[in-house]
Amino acid sequence: MKRLSYAGESFLTADAVADEVVRLVAALGGGHGPEALEIPAVTPGGGTVLVQLVVGPASQLVSVPEQETLDEPETTDVVSRLRERVTVLRSARAVPVPRAWTSDALGWDDLDQG
């Protein structure tokens, strides 16, 4: 399992969930806004709770592997949804207009009447 630390708190979750949350935050850096997440976490007693968090392009998230004897929660659906969202975010990145397409770079001016 991995411990995710975010906004002064930390919690244990499955390796695959932690990995996908990190990938999601990295994908948000492409000009996207914040995302609300609900992911499974493991309590100290071995139970499962849902953690809600809002992450954005500037989120400072840390994922650290931990030796833990507790069973990981079932995360197949969560991991699948996170992977799909990462794929969508990465394919929807804004395409910047190259500087070569500006009127200054082309050497013409619409207002030049001369």
C-alpha positions as CSV (number, residue, x, y, z in Angstrom):
1,M,0.0,0.0,0.0
2,K,1.0,3.6,-0.3
3,R,0.4,6.6,2.0
4,L,-0.9,9.7,0.2
5,S,-0.2,13.0,2.0
6,Y,-2.1,16.0,1.0
7,A,-3.2,19.2,2.7
8,G,-1.6,18.3,6.0
9,E,-3.4,14.9,6.2
10,S,-2.3,11.4,5.1
11,F,-4.0,8.1,4.5
12,L,-3.3,4.6,3.2
13,T,-4.7,3.4,-0.1
14,A,-4.0,0.7,-2.7
15,D,-0.8,1.1,-4.8
16,A,-2.8,1.4,-8.0
17,V,-5.1,4.1,-6.6
18,A,-2.2,6.2,-5.3
19,D,-0.4,5.9,-8.6
20,E,-3.5,7.0,-10.6
21,V,-4.2,9.9,-8.3
22,V,-0.6,11.2,-8.8
23,R,-1.0,10.7,-12.6
24,L,-4.3,12.6,-12.5
25,V,-2.8,15.6,-10.6
26,A,0.0,15.7,-13.1
27,A,-2.5,15.6,-16.0
28,L,-4.4,18.6,-14.5
29,G,-1.3,20.7,-15.1
30,G,-2.3,21.0,-18.8
31,G,-4.6,24.0,-18.1
32,H,-7.4,22.1,-16.4
33,G,-9.3,23.1,-13.2
34,P,-9.7,21.2,-9.9
35,E,-11.3,17.8,-9.7
36,A,-13.3,16.3,-6.8
37,L,-12.2,12.7,-6.0
38,E,-13.6,10.0,-3.7
39,I,-11.1,7.2,-3.1
40,P,-11.0,4.2,-0.8
41,A,-8.6,4.4,2.2
42,V,-7.6,1.9,4.8
43,T,-8.1,2.7,8.5
44,P,-5.6,1.8,11.1
45,G,-7.9,-1.1,12.2
46,G,-8.1,-2.5,8.7
47,G,-11.5,-1.1,7.7
48,T,-12.2,0.8,4.5
49,V,-13.4,4.4,4.4
50,L,-14.0,6.8,1.4
51,V,-11.8,9.8,1.4
52,Q,-13.0,12.9,-0.4
53,L,-10.5,15.4,-1.7
54,V,-10.2,18.2,-4.2
55,V,-7.1,18.2,-6.3
56,G,-5.9,20.8,-8.8
57,P,-3.0,21.6,-11.1
58,A,-1.0,23.0,-8.2
59,S,-1.7,20.3,-5.7
60,Q,1.3,19.1,-3.8
61,L,0.7,15.5,-3.3
62,V,3.1,12.9,-2.0
63,S,2.9,9.2,-2.4
64,V,5.1,7.0,-0.2
65,P,5.2,3.1,-0.2
66,E,4.6,1.6,3.2
67,Q,5.0,-1.9,4.5
68,E,1.6,-2.9,5.7
69,T,0.1,-6.2,6.6
70,L,-3.5,-4.9,6.1
71,D,-5.4,-6.1,3.1
72,E,-5.8,-3.6,0.3
73,P,-9.4,-2.6,-0.5
74,E,-11.1,-3.5,-3.7
75,T,-10.2,-0.8,-6.1
76,T,-10.8,-2.1,-9.6
77,D,-13.6,0.4,-10.5
78,V,-11.9,3.3,-8.9
79,V,-8.6,2.7,-10.7
80,S,-10.5,2.2,-14.0
81,R,-12.3,5.6,-13.6
82,L,-9.1,7.4,-12.6
83,R,-7.3,6.0,-15.7
84,E,-10.1,7.0,-18.0
85,R,-10.1,10.5,-16.6
86,V,-6.3,10.8,-17.0
87,T,-6.6,9.6,-20.6
88,V,-9.3,12.2,-21.3
89,L,-7.3,15.0,-19.7
90,R,-4.2,14.2,-21.6
91,S,-6.0,14.0,-24.9
92,A,-7.9,17.3,-24.3
93,R,-4.9,19.5,-23.7
94,A,-5.1,22.9,-25.2
95,V,-3.1,23.3,-28.4
96,P,-1.2,26.6,-28.2
97,V,-1.1,28.9,-31.2
98,P,2.5,28.9,-32.5
99,R,4.2,32.3,-32.4
100,A,4.9,31.9,-36.1
101,W,1.1,32.4,-36.8
102,T,1.0,35.9,-35.3
103,S,0.9,38.9,-37.6
104,D,4.2,40.3,-36.1
105,A,6.0,37.1,-36.9
106,L,4.7,37.1,-40.5
107,G,5.7,40.7,-41.1
108,W,2.4,42.1,-42.0
109,D,0.1,44.6,-40.4
110,D,-3.7,44.9,-41.1
111,L,-3.5,48.6,-40.4
112,D,-0.7,49.3,-42.8
113,Q,-2.3,51.2,-45.7
114,G,0.9,52.3,-47.3
